Amino acid sequence: MDYSDFRGITTLLVMIAFLAVVWWAYSRKRQQRFDTAANSIFDADEEKVHSASVKEVDK
């Protein structure tokens, strides 16, 4: 086993890890959770928290 074999195995492992992350991110099971997180910036409660934190920083 030489260096090129090690590089090939490493490339394969990184590709498998990448595909696993893509599968995890795009699975239907997590779609609702990610949609909720994506729309959280539009929540009214979030605006209250932001306003309170800005007031705290301005003190």
Contacts in CASP RR format, 6 or more apart in sequence:
PFRMAT RR
TARGET T0000
AUTHOR 0000-0000-0000
METHOD contacts of the structure
MODEL  1
MDYSDFRGITTLLVMIAFLAVVWWAYSRKRQQRFDTAANSIFDADEEKVH
SASVKEVDK
24 30 0 8 1.000
25 34 0 8 1.000
40 46 0 8 1.000
END
